[in-house]
Amino acid sequence: MKKIIEKDKSAVVEVQKKLSVWRAFLAMFILAGVFYGIALSLDRRKEQQTYGVYKPWFAAYVDVTSTPRYSFEHLGATSTPNAVLSFIVSSKEDPCVPTWGTYYTLDKAGVTLDLDRRIARLQQQGGQVAISFGGALNDELALNCTDEENLLKAYESVIEKYGVDTIDLDLENNGLTNSEALDRRAMVMARLQEKRKSENKRLTIWLTLPVSPQGLTPEGTKAVSQMLSSKVDLAGVNVMTMDYSNSKKPQQSMFEASRDALLQTHRQLGILYKQAEINLSPVTIWRKMGATPMIGQNDVASEVFSIEDANSFNKFAVEQGLGRMSMWSANRDIPCGENYVDLKIVSDSCSGVKTQKMSFAQTLSVGFGVDFADDASILKDEEEITTVQEVDDPTKSPYQIWQETAVYQAGVKVVWHGNVYTAKWWTKSDLPDNPVLQEYETPWRLVGPVLPGEKPIPQPTLPTGTYRAWSGTEIYEAGERVLFDGLPYQAKWWNEGESPAAAAVNADTSPWVQLSPVQIKALMDSTSKKN
């Protein structure tokens, strides 16, 4: 009986030790979160001193030509009565004549849709309008209006007609993939900004692009690069967080997919601005980003952006300091009627989910203001905060410092230039901060910065006795596992007298490979269940 009790006590002590390790991890993560919040707050305070108080804005897209005609009175009843009017496209008869959805010229829209008067009424209620060019269904002006002077006049006629200083270029399909149109559009935008600047006016330009949870497409990054190389002062890049199709993992919620899309776009924009020799801090890049979810039922039948997704997405956007929030569309921010049979078929005039009228606008606009003039545009690169590449200190880093000659298994975390990265798959010699635009090109996923006050986090180790301790006098067959300095290693091939220590220095020639943290955790979980 005494031996059994002692054995039980021993097992309890062993379990307590294991729990203590994981409690220590939990405490470190909580502490890291606190430090991160402090660091982010100080970073933003520093930028506010440089640029003034940060004022993001919200504006829903309004489909001008959709039926039934949308009443701006609905927007006037919210705290953010702004609208991004869409879409200005080429006339079918003359590609250099701007129209609303090919149906109405500017003058005809004023008469038939009473658009000018409705805009004036919205402005009386404290709202503002921006104009969006392009969209998915028709041709954006630069696509077929090939004469640069006529193209400039076409854009200018819309800007002057509605008295706006904020425009939105919604580039999709051919409007995004046509290289000549990209060049033409960028040159004209740069000229328009310079011309208005000489007249003591401003022109704020947002680029709206499709996105996936993996970030901007190669065509999207090219569009941004073209604008920057043409010296267009982009207010920001607004991504359409919708219609992910196969790029979204089945288990992901729409919020999770949209959050990942913003994080990847933020990473890509950091690279694109550096390539354009514009130094922007991470906080400023968030300010120069926007997001536009498609509320309710998306075009992909399995994708529904719920009010719960909207609430989580808004909180994430505000926390990051996103410069703009929009939605597609105000026309749809109302539940479908009882006679609308199949909610999986997208409607232009209802969301397909059960919510109160304007619920999505009210949810997504929390923390966002109304003034377009206070957005993230006209930030001069010479005024930006210059970031210095950090030298990593092992005593102040939570994980090992990345080494070019080391091999890293999936799940391993490293520190490099002040940031923590996780290996997505087996990797060697791949720089964690290699400036690749597409997420699939790098084996590393950026987790976040090393936080002030961090120390090395104890790595999970297996209890003594899980495997034999390595011995320099024994022979090991392929697949055998040993413990070396408390860490488990597996033999890749037959070997004798070769230390696992060499695996970290020259992984290719070493017969040993260290088990990953994921494998160690699985072993610990398995051991706990047996006990």
C-alpha positions in Angstrom: 0.0 0.0 0.0 2.8 2.4 0.9 4.5 1.8 -2.4 1.3 2.5 -4.3 0.7 5.8 -2.5 4.3 6.8 -3.2 3.9 6.0 -6.8 0.6 8.0 -6.9 2.4 10.9 -5.3 5.2 10.7 -7.8 2.7 10.8 -10.7 0.9 13.8 -9.1 4.2 15.6 -8.8 5.1 14.8 -12.4 1.7 16.1 -13.6 2.1 19.3 -11.5 5.5 19.9 -13.0 3.9 19.7 -16.5 1.1 21.9 -15.6 3.5 24.4 -14.1 5.3 24.6 -17.4 2.2 25.4 -19.3 1.0 27.8 -16.6 4.3 29.6 -17.0 3.7 29.8 -20.8 0.2 31.2 -20.2 1.5 33.8 -17.8 4.1 34.9 -20.3 1.5 35.2 -23.1 -0.7 37.3 -20.8 2.2 39.5 -19.8 3.3 39.8 -23.5 -0.2 41.0 -24.3 0.0 43.7 -21.7 3.4 44.9 -23.0 2.1 44.8 -26.5 -0.8 47.1 -25.6 1.5 49.5 -23.9 4.0 49.4 -26.8 1.2 50.0 -29.4 -0.2 52.9 -27.3 3.2 54.6 -27.1 3.7 54.0 -30.8 0.4 55.6 -31.7 1.0 58.5 -29.2 4.3 59.2 -30.9 2.6 59.3 -34.3 -0.2 61.5 -33.1 2.4 64.1 -32.0 3.8 64.0 -35.5 0.6 64.0 -37.5 -2.1 65.2 -35.1 -5.1 63.3 -33.8 -5.9 60.2 -35.8 -9.4 60.4 -37.3 -10.6 57.4 -39.3 -13.8 57.5 -41.3 -16.8 55.3 -42.2 -18.8 55.5 -45.4 -21.1 52.9 -46.9 -21.2 52.3 -50.6 -24.4 53.3 -52.3 -25.3 51.7 -55.6 -26.7 54.7 -57.4 -28.5 52.8 -60.2 -29.9 49.9 -58.2 -33.6 49.6 -57.9 -35.5 50.5 -55.8 -33.8 53.9 -55.7 -31.9 54.2 -52.4 -33.0 56.9 -50.0 -30.2 58.9 -48.5 -32.5 59.6 -45.6 -31.5 56.2 -44.2 -27.9 57.4 -44.0 -29.0 60.7 -42.5 -30.5 58.8 -39.6 -27.1 57.2 -38.6 -24.1 58.8 -36.8 -22.0 58.5 -39.9 -24.2 59.7 -42.8 -21.5 59.3 -45.5 -21.8 57.6 -48.9 -19.3 56.3 -51.5 -21.5 56.7 -54.6 -20.9 53.9 -57.1 -20.1 53.4 -59.9 -18.8 55.8 -62.6 -17.9 53.9 -65.7 -17.4 54.5 -69.4 -20.4 55.1 -71.7 -21.1 52.3 -74.1 -21.2 54.9 -77.0 -18.1 56.9 -76.0 -15.5 55.4 -73.6 -14.4 58.9 -72.5 -17.9 59.9 -71.4 -18.5 59.1 -67.7 -21.8 57.5 -66.8 -23.5 56.0 -63.8 -23.4 52.3 -64.5 -23.6 53.0 -68.3 -27.3 54.0 -67.8 -27.1 57.7 -67.0 -24.8 60.5 -68.0 -24.1 62.9 -65.2 -26.7 65.4 -66.4 -29.3 62.6 -67.0 -28.7 61.3 -63.5 -29.5 64.7 -62.1 -32.8 64.7 -63.9 -33.9 61.1 -63.9 -32.6 60.1 -60.5 -32.7 63.6 -58.9 -29.2 62.7 -57.8 -27.8 66.2 -57.4 -30.7 67.3 -55.1 -30.5 64.1 -53.0 -26.8 64.6 -52.5 -27.4 68.2 -51.4 -30.0 67.0 -48.9 -27.5 64.4 -47.5 -24.9 67.2 -47.1 -27.5 69.3 -45.2 -27.8 66.5 -42.8 -24.0 66.5 -42.2 -23.1 63.8 -44.6 -20.4 63.7 -47.3 -20.0 61.9 -50.5 -17.1 60.3 -52.3 -17.3 59.0 -55.9 -16.2 55.5 -56.9 -15.0 54.7 -60.4 -15.0 51.2 -61.8 -16.6 48.1 -60.1 -17.0 44.6 -61.3 -19.7 44.8 -64.0 -18.6 47.6 -66.4 -15.5 49.3 -67.8 -13.6 51.8 -65.6 -12.8 54.9 -67.6 -9.1 54.2 -68.1 -9.8 50.9 -69.7 -11.0 52.1 -73.0 -10.5 55.9 -72.9 -7.0 55.7 -74.3 -6.3 59.4 -74.9 -4.7 60.7 -71.7 -6.0 64.3 -72.1 -9.6 63.1 -72.6 -9.2 60.7 -69.7 -8.1 63.5 -67.4 -11.0 65.6 -68.5 -13.4 62.8 -67.9 -12.2 62.3 -64.3 -12.2 66.0 -63.7 -15.7 66.5 -65.0 -17.0 64.1 -62.3 -15.0 65.7 -59.5 -16.1 69.2 -60.5 -19.7 68.2 -61.0 -20.2 66.8 -57.5 -17.6 69.0 -55.8 -15.8 66.1 -54.2 -12.2 65.9 -53.0 -12.2 62.1 -52.3 -12.4 59.5 -55.0 -12.3 55.7 -55.0 -10.8 53.6 -57.8 -12.6 50.2 -57.6 -10.4 48.0 -59.8 -11.7 44.6 -60.7 -11.5 42.1 -63.6 -10.1 43.9 -66.7 -9.8 47.2 -64.9 -7.2 45.5 -62.7 -5.5 43.2 -65.1 -5.0 45.5 -68.1 -1.4 46.8 -67.8 -1.9 49.7 -70.2 -4.9 50.9 -68.3 -3.0 50.7 -65.0 -0.2 52.9 -66.4 -2.7 55.4 -68.0 -4.8 55.7 -64.9 -1.8 56.2 -62.6 -0.3 58.9 -64.8 -3.6 60.8 -65.0 -4.2 60.5 -61.2 -0.7 62.0 -60.6 -1.5 64.9 -63.0 -4.9 65.5 -61.4 -3.4 65.7 -57.9 -0.7 68.1 -59.1 -3.2 70.3 -60.9 -5.5 70.6 -58.0 -2.6 71.2 -55.7 -1.6 74.2 -57.9 -5.2 75.5 -57.4 -4.9 75.1 -53.7 -7.3 72.1 -53.7 -6.8 68.5 -52.6 -7.6 65.2 -54.2 -7.7 62.2 -51.9 -7.4 58.9 -53.9 -8.3 55.5 -52.5 -7.4 52.3 -54.4 -10.0 49.6 -53.8 -8.9 46.1 -54.6 -10.0 42.4 -54.3 -8.3 40.4 -51.5 -8.1 36.9 -50.1 -7.1 35.7 -46.6 -3.6 35.4 -48.2 -3.6 39.1 -49.1 -3.6 41.1 -52.3 -3.3 39.3 -55.6 -0.2 39.8 -57.8 -2.4 42.1 -60.0 -3.4 44.1 -56.9 0.2 44.6 -55.7 1.1 45.7 -59.2 -1.7 48.3 -59.2 -0.4 49.7 -55.9 3.2 49.7 -57.1 2.2 51.5 -60.3 0.4 54.2 -58.4 3.4 54.8 -56.1 6.0 54.7 -58.9 3.9 57.3 -60.8 4.1 59.5 -57.7 0.4 59.3 -56.8 -0.1 60.3 -53.2 -2.4 57.4 -52.2 -4.7 58.1 -49.3 -4.8 54.4 -48.8 -5.7 50.9 -50.1 -9.2 49.6 -49.4 -9.6 45.9 -49.7 -12.9 44.1 -50.5 -13.1 41.5 -47.7 -15.7 39.4 -49.4 -16.3 36.5 -51.8 -13.2 34.4 -50.8 -14.3 31.1 -52.4 -11.6 28.5 -52.2 -9.1 30.9 -50.6 -11.0 30.7 -47.3 -10.5 27.6 -45.2 -13.8 25.8 -44.5 -13.4 26.2 -40.7 -12.7 29.9 -40.9 -15.4 32.4 -40.0 -15.9 35.4 -42.3 -14.4 37.6 -39.6 -11.3 35.3 -39.3 -10.8 35.3 -43.1 -11.2 39.1 -43.2 -8.8 39.6 -40.3 -6.2 37.5 -42.0 -6.8 39.4 -45.3 -6.0 42.7 -43.5 -2.9 41.4 -41.7 -1.5 40.0 -45.0 -2.3 43.3 -46.9 -0.6 45.3 -44.1 2.6 43.2 -44.6 2.4 43.5 -48.4 2.0 47.3 -48.2 5.0 47.6 -46.0 7.1 46.0 -48.7 5.5 48.0 -51.5 6.1 51.3 -49.8 9.7 50.3 -49.1 10.2 49.4 -52.7 8.9 52.9 -53.6 11.5 54.4 -51.1 8.7 55.7 -48.9 9.4 55.1 -45.2 6.2 54.3 -43.3 5.9 52.9 -39.8 3.5 49.9 -39.3 1.0 52.2 -37.5 0.9 54.6 -40.4 0.4 51.7 -42.9 -2.7 50.7 -40.9 -3.9 54.3 -41.2 -3.5 54.1 -44.9 -5.7 51.0 -45.2 -9.4 50.4 -45.5 -11.8 47.5 -45.5 -15.1 46.8 -47.3 -17.0 43.7 -46.2 -20.1 42.5 -48.2 -22.8 42.5 -45.5 -24.9 39.4 -45.1 -25.1 36.9 -47.9 -22.0 37.1 -50.2 -21.9 36.0 -53.8 -20.4 32.7 -52.7 -23.4 30.8 -51.4 -21.5 29.4 -48.4 -20.2 32.8 -47.2 -22.4 34.9 -44.9 -21.0 38.0 -43.1 -23.1 38.0 -40.0 -23.7 40.9 -37.6 -21.5 38.9 -35.2 -18.7 38.9 -37.8 -19.3 42.7 -38.2 -18.9 43.3 -34.5 -15.7 41.3 -34.2 -14.3 42.9 -37.4 -15.1 46.4 -36.2 -13.3 45.8 -32.9 -10.2 44.4 -34.7 -10.2 47.3 -37.2 -10.4 49.9 -34.4 -7.7 48.2 -32.4 -5.3 48.2 -35.3 -6.1 51.8 -36.2 -7.6 51.2 -39.7 -8.0 54.4 -41.6 -11.3 53.6 -43.3 -14.3 51.3 -43.0 -16.9 50.8 -45.7 -19.5 48.2 -46.6 -21.2 46.8 -49.7 -23.7 48.2 -49.6 -26.1 50.6 -47.8 -28.8 49.4 -50.3 -28.6 46.0 -48.7 -28.6 47.0 -45.0 -32.1 45.8 -44.5 -33.6 42.3 -44.0 -35.2 40.6 -46.9 -39.0 40.5 -47.0 -41.1 37.4 -46.3 -41.7 37.0 -50.1 -37.9 36.7 -50.8 -37.8 32.9 -50.9 -34.1 31.9 -51.4 -31.8 33.9 -49.1 -28.7 32.3 -50.7 -29.4 34.2 -53.9 -27.8 37.6 -53.4 -30.1 40.6 -53.5 -29.1 44.2 -54.4 -31.7 45.5 -51.9 -31.5 43.3 -48.8 -28.8 41.4 -46.8 -30.2 37.9 -46.6 -29.9 37.8 -42.8 -32.3 38.8 -40.1 -31.2 42.1 -38.6 -32.7 45.5 -38.0 -32.5 48.1 -40.8 -29.1 49.8 -40.8 -27.7 47.4 -38.2 -24.5 46.7 -40.2 -23.8 50.4 -40.7 -24.3 51.1 -37.0 -22.1 48.2 -36.0 -19.2 48.7 -38.5 -19.1 52.5 -38.0 -18.4 52.3 -34.2 -15.1 54.2 -33.6 -15.0 55.8 -37.1 -15.8 59.4 -37.8 -17.4 61.2 -40.7 -14.8 63.7 -42.1 -13.1 62.5 -45.3 -10.7 65.5 -45.0 -9.0 63.9 -41.9 -8.0 60.7 -43.6 -4.5 59.3 -44.1 -3.6 61.1 -47.3 -0.9 63.7 -48.0 1.7 62.2 -45.6 5.1 63.2 -46.8 7.8 60.5 -46.8 10.4 62.9 -45.4 8.2 63.4 -42.4 7.8 59.8 -41.7 9.3 58.0 -38.7 12.4 56.2 -39.9 12.7 52.6 -38.5 16.1 51.3 -37.6 16.8 47.6 -38.1 17.1 46.0 -34.7 20.0 43.9 -33.6 18.5 40.9 -31.8 19.6 40.2 -28.2 19.1 36.5 -27.1 18.7 37.7 -23.5 15.7 39.9 -24.5 14.1 37.6 -27.1 11.3 35.1 -26.2 12.6 32.5 -28.8 15.9 31.5 -30.5 17.5 34.0 -32.9 17.1 32.8 -36.5 20.3 31.3 -38.0 20.9 30.8 -41.7 22.4 27.3 -41.3 19.8 25.9 -38.9 16.8 23.8 -39.9 13.4 24.7 -38.5 10.4 22.3 -38.4 6.8 23.5 -38.8 5.6 25.3 -35.7 9.1 26.5 -34.5 9.2 30.1 -33.5 12.2 32.4 -34.0 13.2 36.0 -33.5 14.6 38.1 -36.3 15.1 41.9 -36.5 12.8 42.5 -33.5 9.9 40.3 -34.7 8.7 36.8 -33.9 8.0 34.4 -36.8 6.5 30.9 -36.9 7.7 28.3 -39.5 4.8 27.1 -41.7 6.8 24.2 -42.9 10.3 22.7 -42.9 12.7 25.5 -43.8 16.4 26.3 -44.0 18.2 29.5 -45.1 15.0 31.3 -45.8 15.1 34.8 -44.3 12.0 35.4 -42.1 11.7 39.0 -43.3 12.4 38.3 -46.9 10.3 40.9 -48.7 8.0 38.6 -50.7 4.6 40.0 -51.7 2.7 36.7 -51.8 2.3 34.8 -48.5 2.8 31.4 -50.2 6.4 32.5 -51.2 7.7 32.4 -47.7 7.8 29.5 -45.1 7.5 32.1 -42.3 4.5 33.7 -40.8 5.0 37.0 -38.9 3.4 36.8 -35.4 4.3 40.2 -34.1 7.1 42.3 -32.5 9.3 41.3 -29.6 7.8 43.2 -26.7 9.5 45.5 -24.2 10.7 43.5 -21.2 10.5 40.1 -22.8 12.9 37.3 -21.7 13.5 33.8 -23.2 10.4 31.7 -22.9 11.1 28.2 -21.5 10.6 25.7 -24.2 8.6 22.5 -23.6 10.8 19.6 -22.7 10.0 15.9 -22.2 10.4 14.3 -18.7 13.6 12.2 -18.1 12.9 8.6 -19.1 10.6 9.4 -22.1 13.5 8.4 -24.3 17.0 7.1 -23.6 19.7 9.7 -23.1 22.0 10.0 -26.1 25.3 8.2 -25.6 28.4 8.6 -27.8 29.2 4.9 -27.6 25.9 3.5 -28.9 24.7 2.7 -32.4 21.4 4.3 -33.5 19.1 3.1 -36.3 17.0 5.4 -38.5 13.9 6.5 -36.6 15.2 6.0 -33.1 14.7 8.9 -30.7 16.9 10.1 -27.8 17.0 12.9 -25.3 19.9 15.3 -25.5 20.0 18.2 -23.0 16.4 17.5 -22.3 15.4 17.9 -26.0 14.2 15.0 -28.1 16.0 14.1 -31.4 15.2 11.5 -34.0 17.8 9.7 -36.1 17.6 10.3 -39.8 20.0 7.4 -40.6 22.3 4.9 -39.0 24.9 6.6 -36.9 27.4 6.1 -34.0 29.1 8.7 -31.9 27.6 11.7 -33.7 26.2 14.3 -31.3 22.8 15.8 -31.9 24.3 19.1 -31.0 25.6 19.3 -34.6 22.0 19.4 -35.9 21.7 23.1 -35.1 24.9 24.0 -36.8 24.9 21.9 -39.9 21.5 20.2 -40.3 22.2 18.7 -43.7 25.2 16.6 -42.6 23.9 15.7 -39.1 22.1 12.4 -38.7 19.8 13.9 -36.1 16.8 16.2 -36.4 15.2 17.9 -33.4 11.5 17.2 -32.8 9.3 20.3 -33.3 7.3 22.0 -30.4 4.2 20.6 -32.0 5.6 17.0 -31.8 6.8 17.6 -28.2 3.4 18.9 -27.1 1.6 15.9 -28.8 4.0 13.6 -26.9 3.3 15.4 -23.6 -0.4 15.2 -24.1 -0.2 11.6 -24.9 1.8 10.9 -21.8 -0.6 12.9 -19.6 -3.5 10.8 -20.9 -1.7 7.5 -20.1 -1.0 8.7 -16.6 
